[in-house]
């Protein structure tokens, strides 16, 4: 009797081996699909987080744009620090800058 014709409980050994391989393949495919489904759910969750972070970035960029408005900064510096624009009498030329640095008065 050859190995392929040998019978186990009425079934040929080849049929039993083929059935075992088939069951293993079915379980493998089932596990692969289950894992892929979980991965798909994880990817969707990460994409949702990315979208939320992008929305937050846009909100923060709009807030920074509002806070950096020159007119707003000028009003705050005047109100809280007593700063004002430079008056014309305080301006100098590049040639006289050395004299200003030394503390000499210029006409």
C-alpha positions as CSV (number, residue, x, y, z in Angstrom):
1,X,0.0,0.0,0.0
2,X,1.3,3.4,-0.9
3,X,1.2,6.4,1.4
4,X,-1.3,8.2,-0.9
5,X,-3.8,5.3,-0.8
6,X,-3.5,4.6,2.9
7,X,-6.9,5.1,4.6
8,X,-7.6,6.6,8.0
9,X,-11.2,5.9,9.3
10,X,-12.4,5.5,5.7
11,X,-10.6,8.6,4.3
12,X,-7.5,8.6,2.2
13,X,-4.5,10.2,3.9
14,X,-4.2,12.7,1.0
15,X,-7.8,13.8,1.6
16,X,-7.2,14.3,5.3
17,X,-4.0,16.3,4.6
18,X,-5.9,18.4,2.0
19,X,-8.7,19.1,4.5
20,X,-6.1,20.2,7.1
21,X,-4.4,22.5,4.7
22,X,-7.8,23.9,3.6
23,X,-8.8,24.6,7.3
24,X,-5.4,26.2,7.9
25,X,-5.9,28.5,4.8
26,X,-9.4,29.4,5.9
27,X,-8.2,30.3,9.4
28,X,-5.3,32.3,7.9
29,X,-7.6,34.3,5.6
30,X,-10.0,34.9,8.5
31,X,-7.2,36.2,10.8
32,X,-5.8,38.3,8.0
33,X,-9.2,40.0,7.3
34,X,-9.7,40.5,11.1
35,X,-6.3,42.2,11.5
36,X,-6.9,44.3,8.4
37,X,-10.2,45.5,9.7
38,X,-8.6,46.6,13.0
39,X,-5.8,48.3,11.1
40,X,-8.4,50.1,8.9
41,X,-10.2,51.3,12.1
42,X,-6.9,52.5,13.5
43,X,-6.1,54.3,10.3
44,X,-9.5,56.0,10.4
45,X,-8.9,57.1,14.0
46,X,-5.5,58.6,13.2
47,X,-6.9,60.4,10.1
48,X,-9.6,61.9,12.3
49,X,-6.9,63.1,14.8
50,X,-4.9,64.6,11.9
51,X,-8.0,66.5,10.7
52,X,-8.6,67.8,14.2
53,X,-5.0,68.9,14.6
54,X,-5.1,70.6,11.2
55,X,-8.3,72.5,12.3
56,X,-6.5,73.5,15.5
57,X,-3.5,74.7,13.6
58,X,-5.7,76.9,11.4
59,X,-7.3,78.3,14.5
60,X,-4.0,79.1,16.1
61,X,-2.6,80.7,12.9
62,X,-5.7,82.9,12.8
63,X,-5.1,83.9,16.4
64,X,-1.5,84.7,15.8
65,X,-2.4,86.8,12.8
66,X,-4.8,88.7,15.0
67,X,-2.3,89.1,17.8
68,X,0.4,90.3,15.5
69,X,-1.5,93.1,13.8
70,X,0.7,96.2,13.9
71,X,-2.1,98.5,14.9
72,X,-2.9,96.3,17.9
73,X,0.7,96.1,18.9
74,X,1.1,99.9,18.6
75,X,-2.0,100.5,20.8
76,X,-0.7,98.1,23.4
77,X,2.8,99.6,23.5
78,X,1.3,103.1,23.8
79,X,-1.2,102.1,26.5
80,X,1.0,99.8,28.7
81,X,4.6,100.8,28.0
82,X,4.3,104.5,27.2
83,X,6.0,104.0,23.8
84,X,5.2,106.3,20.9
85,X,6.5,106.6,17.3
86,X,9.9,108.3,16.8
87,X,9.5,112.1,16.4
88,X,11.2,113.8,13.5
89,X,13.6,115.7,15.8
90,X,15.0,112.3,17.1
91,X,15.9,111.0,13.6
92,X,19.4,111.2,12.3
93,X,21.4,110.3,9.2
94,X,23.8,107.5,8.9
95,X,26.8,109.9,8.9
96,X,25.8,111.3,12.3
97,X,25.1,108.0,13.9
98,X,28.6,107.8,15.4
99,X,28.1,111.2,17.1
100,X,24.8,110.0,18.6
101,X,26.6,106.8,19.8
102,X,29.2,108.9,21.6
103,X,26.5,111.1,23.2
104,X,27.3,114.3,21.3
105,X,24.4,116.5,20.5
106,X,23.7,117.2,16.9
107,X,21.9,120.3,15.6
